[in-house]
Amino acid sequence: MNEEQFQQVYEQLQQINKKTPGNGMSFVRGILTGFGYVIGAGVAIIIIGWFLNAVGVIPAFTKQAEDWKNIFQRAPGQTFVPVDNPEAGVEQ
């Protein structure tokens, strides 16, 4: 390679460097991609669980959901975690 070819390669590398995002942008893109995977997996699990529940494959889940529904309906406006006593529920 001669000097002219090196100069052309150098200019092409500079153009490529200007087109690519920096490390910060790559980091943010990676975080958002990971977040999208987690949200997508959660939605898929919810849909599969709902479908299996509707078909009747997992009837125990129906009983648990009804129990939670009854608990939440019996206690409107109440908190389930004690706020005034931070030590409550902590075993010593």
ZIPEGI-V218885 format. One record per helix or strand. SS is the DSSP state (hx for helix, st for strand). FROM is the first residue (numbers start at 1). TO is the last residue. If there is no record, write none. Layout:
ss	from	to
SS	FROM	TO
SS	FROM	TO
This chain:
ss	from	to
hx	3	19
hx	23	55
hx	59	74
